[in-house]
Amino acid sequence: MSVGAKFEALVKNLDQGALEELGRSVAAEIGERGLNGGGGARMKIGDIHPGMSAQEKEQAAQEIARVLKER
């Protein structure tokens, strides 16, 4: 199983609290790596929220995986 597929499976199974923690962790990592405003991201970390639909979660997971692959 690819890293992207593993990440997508993980994100699909997160509850609200875990999704919020993931958002905070990703935001911290982005800040540490200096990726804000770079990398051609189509989604901002603030776009990730607990009330996301399944489709939005899938899109967020794909975007995060895409950005991580580029690094």
Sequence and secondary structure as in RCSB ss.txt:
>XXXX:A:sequence
MSVGAKFEALVKNLDQGALEELGRSVAAEIGERGLNGGGGARMKIGDIHPGMSAQEKEQAAQEIARVLKER
>XXXX:A:secstr
  HHHHHHHHHHT  HHHHHHHHHHHHHHHHHHT TT TT SS GGG  TT  HHHHHHHHHHHHHHHHH 
